[in-house]
Amino acid sequence: MSALPALLSDATVLAGATGFAYTVTLLGVALTSVASRSPARRRDARETLTILVRRRPKS
């Protein structure tokens, strides 16, 4: 039972790092979709954003 707090702490750090990496990835793709000179690259970045930020249908 003494290992549980350490595991929970590690899981919290991992979850935070994963969330931060996802946010940085979204920010980079969003910036690319707005600032890129090439229309094809902007279009690809927007398609990537739609994949990364999927919304669940309302039930």
Backbone as CSV, one residue per row, in Angstrom:
resi,resn,N_x,N_y,N_z,CA_x,CA_y,CA_z,C_x,C_y,C_z
1,MET,0.821,-1.196,0.000,0.000,0.000,0.000,0.864,1.259,0.000
2,SER,2.130,1.138,0.416,2.980,2.319,0.479,3.415,2.797,-0.913
3,ALA,3.288,1.947,-1.922,3.681,2.332,-3.277,2.584,3.113,-3.997
4,LEU,1.356,3.063,-3.470,0.230,3.724,-4.135,0.412,5.235,-4.285
5,PRO,0.827,5.964,-3.256,1.024,7.410,-3.450,2.076,7.738,-4.512
6,ALA,3.129,6.953,-4.571,4.167,7.183,-5.574,3.623,6.924,-6.971
7,LEU,2.832,5.862,-7.142,2.242,5.562,-8.444,1.251,6.639,-8.869
8,LEU,0.454,7.121,-7.924,-0.500,8.183,-8.241,0.214,9.469,-8.633
9,SER,1.309,9.752,-7.957,2.089,10.930,-8.293,2.678,10.808,-9.690
10,ASP,3.223,9.632,-10.001,3.781,9.410,-11.336,2.702,9.512,-12.407
11,ALA,1.527,8.973,-12.130,0.424,9.026,-13.092,-0.032,10.464,-13.311
12,THR,-0.029,11.260,-12.251,-0.423,12.664,-12.371,0.574,13.431,-13.235
13,VAL,1.843,13.193,-13.020,2.885,13.850,-13.822,2.775,13.427,-15.281
14,LEU,2.553,12.153,-15.525,2.412,11.648,-16.894,1.190,12.245,-17.578
15,ALA,0.080,12.323,-16.871,-1.135,12.914,-17.438,-0.917,14.393,-17.751
16,GLY,-0.253,15.098,-16.871,0.032,16.514,-17.120,0.951,16.714,-18.312
17,ALA,1.977,15.882,-18.411,2.907,15.990,-19.533,2.215,15.650,-20.855
18,THR,1.351,14.650,-20.837,0.614,14.287,-22.044,-0.322,15.404,-22.468
19,GLY,-1.021,15.991,-21.522,-1.912,17.118,-21.823,-1.148,18.305,-22.374
20,PHE,0.006,18.577,-21.805,0.830,19.688,-22.282,1.321,19.427,-23.711
21,ALA,1.760,18.208,-23.984,2.233,17.864,-25.332,1.101,17.975,-26.351
22,TYR,-0.102,17.541,-25.982,-1.253,17.634,-26.878,-1.585,19.098,-27.166
23,THR,-1.536,19.930,-26.135,-1.825,21.356,-26.305,-0.795,22.018,-27.209
24,VAL,0.468,21.703,-27.020,1.526,22.276,-27.859,1.362,21.812,-29.312
25,THR,0.981,20.566,-29.507,0.755,20.049,-30.854,-0.406,20.782,-31.519
26,LEU,-1.507,20.953,-30.796,-2.650,21.681,-31.347,-2.283,23.122,-31.689
27,LEU,-1.530,23.758,-30.825,-1.108,25.125,-31.065,-0.239,25.220,-32.319
28,GLY,0.681,24.291,-32.476,1.540,24.295,-33.663,0.764,24.082,-34.945
29,VAL,-0.173,23.148,-34.929,-0.976,22.891,-36.126,-1.886,24.074,-36.422
30,ALA,-2.478,24.666,-35.399,-3.336,25.826,-35.608,-2.537,27.003,-36.168
31,LEU,-1.348,27.206,-35.657,-0.501,28.278,-36.165,-0.122,28.024,-37.619
32,THR,0.167,26.791,-37.959,0.492,26.440,-39.340,-0.698,26.679,-40.256
33,SER,-1.904,26.354,-39.780,-3.086,26.513,-40.619,-3.406,27.979,-40.887
34,VAL,-2.910,28.866,-40.049,-3.176,30.293,-40.234,-2.017,30.990,-40.945
35,ALA,-0.788,30.656,-40.606,0.358,31.446,-41.038,1.097,30.907,-42.258
36,SER,0.752,29.734,-42.726,1.495,29.158,-43.844,1.211,29.911,-45.142
37,ARG,2.234,30.022,-45.966,2.066,30.704,-47.251,1.385,29.817,-48.280
38,SER,1.623,28.543,-48.186,1.102,27.602,-49.171,-0.350,27.226,-48.857
39,PRO,-1.250,27.391,-49.814,-2.650,26.997,-49.576,-2.795,25.501,-49.294
40,ALA,-1.966,24.689,-49.932,-2.047,23.246,-49.697,-1.645,22.912,-48.263
41,ARG,-0.623,23.563,-47.760,-0.183,23.302,-46.386,-1.229,23.791,-45.386
42,ARG,-1.851,24.943,-45.661,-2.916,25.430,-44.777,-4.086,24.452,-44.763
43,ARG,-4.444,23.950,-45.933,-5.548,23.000,-46.037,-5.220,21.714,-45.272
44,ASP,-3.995,21.223,-45.427,-3.584,20.015,-44.708,-3.606,20.236,-43.197
45,ALA,-3.170,21.403,-42.759,-3.163,21.701,-41.322,-4.591,21.768,-40.791
46,ARG,-5.508,22.332,-41.562,-6.909,22.387,-41.118,-7.518,20.992,-41.041
47,GLU,-7.173,20.142,-41.986,-7.667,18.762,-41.942,-7.100,18.030,-40.726
48,THR,-5.845,18.295,-40.407,-5.241,17.687,-39.224,-5.936,18.172,-37.958
49,LEU,-6.277,19.447,-37.912,-7.000,19.974,-36.754,-8.349,19.297,-36.591
50,THR,-9.045,19.055,-37.701,-10.345,18.390,-37.579,-10.189,16.973,-37.039
51,ILE,-9.075,16.323,-37.353,-8.832,14.986,-36.816,-8.495,15.060,-35.328
52,LEU,-7.648,16.017,-34.945,-7.213,16.116,-33.557,-8.312,16.594,-32.621
53,VAL,-9.207,17.437,-33.126,-10.250,18.014,-32.278,-11.601,17.499,-32.759
54,ARG,-11.813,16.238,-32.563,-13.106,15.654,-32.950,-14.121,15.929,-31.861
55,ARG,-15.315,16.254,-32.296,-16.390,16.491,-31.352,-17.355,15.326,-31.409
56,ARG,-17.788,14.930,-30.271,-18.744,13.826,-30.200,-20.125,14.354,-30.537
57,PRO,-20.904,13.565,-31.264,-22.279,14.013,-31.560,-23.104,14.096,-30.293
58,LYS,-23.972,15.100,-30.263,-24.838,15.255,-29.097,-25.895,14.160,-29.111
59,SER,-26.129,13.615,-27.955,-27.123,12.531,-27.893,-28.413,12.994,-27.262
